[in-house]
Amino acid sequence: MKLVFVNIMQELQKFDSTAYITQPPVPLAVLNAVTPKAIETGLIDEQADPVRFEGDVFAFSVSTENARAVYEHADALRAA
């Protein structure tokens, strides 16, 4: 089983310049670090990489501002 932690960017932060990159997803990195070693993990930060659905279970960062994007990704996963 592969567990993938995903940091979703807010729409307002999606610019062509790296000047708008916010802080890295520290809470997801902590969760990644404390996950038992028997579980394969991955960490995707949408600020740096496109979201790829290469895993079995996904844990998304969610805030009110980016909830719509998370729902869209979840819909795509359910349809796959």
MOTA-V872949 format. One record per residue. N is the residue number from 1. RES is the residue in three letters. PHI is phi as a letter, one per 20 degrees, with the letter a starting at -180 (* if undefined). D_FIRST is the distance of its C-alpha to the first C-alpha in whole Angstrom. Layout:
BEGIN
N:RES:PHI:D_FIRST + N:RES:PHI:D_FIRST
END
This chain:
BEGIN
1:MET:*:0 + 2:LYS:d:4 + 3:LEU:d:7 + 4:VAL:d:10 + 5:PHE:e:13 + 6:VAL:c:16 + 7:ASN:e:20 + 8:ILE:e:22 + 9:MET:e:26 + 10:GLN:f:29 + 11:GLU:g:31 + 12:LEU:f:34 + 13:GLN:e:32 + 14:LYS:e:31 + 15:PHE:d:34 + 16:ASP:f:35 + 17:SER:d:35 + 18:THR:f:33 + 19:ALA:f:36 + 20:TYR:d:34 + 21:ILE:f:31 + 22:THR:e:30 + 23:GLN:f:29 + 24:PRO:f:25 + 25:PRO:f:22 + 26:VAL:g:23 + 27:PRO:g:21 + 28:LEU:f:18 + 29:ALA:f:18 + 30:VAL:f:19 + 31:LEU:g:16 + 32:ASN:g:14 + 33:ALA:f:16 + 34:VAL:e:16 + 35:THR:f:12 + 36:PRO:g:12 + 37:LYS:f:11 + 38:ALA:f:9 + 39:ILE:d:6 + 40:GLU:f:6 + 41:THR:c:9 + 42:GLY:b:11 + 43:LEU:c:14 + 44:ILE:d:17 + 45:ASP:d:20 + 46:GLU:f:22 + 47:GLN:f:25 + 48:ALA:d:24 + 49:ASP:c:22 + 50:PRO:f:21 + 51:VAL:f:18 + 52:ARG:d:16 + 53:PHE:e:13 + 54:GLU:d:11 + 55:GLY:r:7 + 56:ASP:d:6 + 57:VAL:c:8 + 58:PHE:c:11 + 59:ALA:d:13 + 60:PHE:e:17 + 61:SER:f:20 + 62:VAL:c:23 + 63:SER:c:27 + 64:THR:g:29 + 65:GLU:f:30 + 66:ASN:d:27 + 67:ALA:f:26 + 68:ARG:g:27 + 69:ALA:f:25 + 70:VAL:f:21 + 71:TYR:f:23 + 72:GLU:f:23 + 73:HIS:f:20 + 74:ALA:f:18 + 75:ASP:f:21 + 76:ALA:f:19 + 77:LEU:f:16 + 78:ARG:f:17 + 79:ALA:f:20 + 80:ALA:f:17
END
